[in-house]
């Protein structure tokens, strides 16, 4: 091993801030605190922070173009503000575009830059304080202390492409709670389950995540729930997008922060970092599926995750059976099931699917959840030397993906990964249905969901196929009788007629 070019993770820090709104920290406060925690965790503390020559700060939810938040740009230059608070001035200061895949993508990117000698020590940091922000706004508390217009415009990293096409946005498919149920209902068809069998499966799947969260002191919702409680509609657990109840949805209104620090082994030793602090990235990969959901191959697979897994395992020289721990990205159950299927992991694997407890129960702090996942995995592996852990990260709607395989066991030989560009185009070239924005004629339902508000059913969304195999998006009639029938019977493959409209297409099922 060439220690000068061998990347290694040496420090991690996390926090969950449940203080009252008038006492809780700003999002920059949280980032600074977890950065200091990560430096102390590595050992050198401020001496390590002083050596940081690159920082990447995870994009805040309010800064996403899709958020529609009036707080967008509240902190004009997030990495600059963090560095100013830490009294450091790295040469590279980056701020990321939206994407839940981003933390692992950053680890992969900077591990390669360390291996190439381009950077020496890297701080990856993120936080969300949406819970406090909303509470302060509701109670009329001032947000002046949260604002910072210094530093000019930040240098951006990541894919700035919109989450959905304009046509998809007309059906609100830029909202995760709208789009992920489309994948879920398609999966029910793949598995050949009845509506009740499927409901039971979802409850059992996420009860496994919930049980871990209940024991994690950092969890936002540490309440243990039964499988039936998670999947059954109740006064506290309404439908959001059929078949998902509230307890099956990621929770973004949290106050949480996490940071990790990477260096070379040589730099770590120079700083006096102990060997038992070091966690190595043995395998990694990044890939995107076809961007627009309306153009996907189907709604129950991910060619990108499949390819990414193959590349990461090949790099590590390992198989799925040789992994000891997992953290499968869990914004919604469909993301978990698709990732497991593509990686060759059983949904009820005895090793468990999470080390944190997952986004609905541990907490889903926007783009930064996977930083928590990485930090938690680091601690698990340090306590179990020589074991291996795998985590995947997912951005948008099973769109952008990153994967990492970690261990305290040193990497043998040189650190080298296959460039993602070498395998990305083959994923995009996979055959998929043609799409039309103006469908007319007889059609069948490929997948669907029934969307709910707090008062009950609101509308049904259908992705369907014309007789020639061309795909379309439409809504059904919005009367309560139709919407309830859409939930009471299996609608996958159901026939009907679609007509194009100036604003939205209309699909009338043949009940």
Secondary structure, DSSP 4 states (H G I P E B T S, - for coil): --TTT-EEEEEEEEEE--S-TTTSPPHHHHHHHHHHHHHHHHS-THHHHTT--EEEEPPPGGGSGGG--TTTTSBS-HHHHHHHHHT---SEEEEEPS-TTHHHHHHHHHHHHHHTTS-SEEEEEEEEEHHHHHHHHHHT---GGG-B--S-SPEEES----SS-HHHHHTTTTSHHHHHHHHHHHHHHHHT--HHHHHHHHHHHHHHHHHHHHT-TT-S------HHHHHS-BTTB-EEETTEEGGGS-----EEEEEEEEEEHHHHHHTT--GGG-BEEEEEEEEE--SSGGGSS-SS--HHHHHHHHHHHHHHT--GGG--EEE---SSHHHHHHHHHHHT--TT-TT-S-SS--TTTT---GGGHHHHHHHHHHHHHHTSTT-EEEEEEEETTTTEEEEEEEESSPPPS------THHHHHHHHTS----B-SS--EEEEEEEEEEEEETTEEEEEEEEEEETTS-EEEEE----HHHHHHHHHS--TT-EEEEE--SS--EEEE--
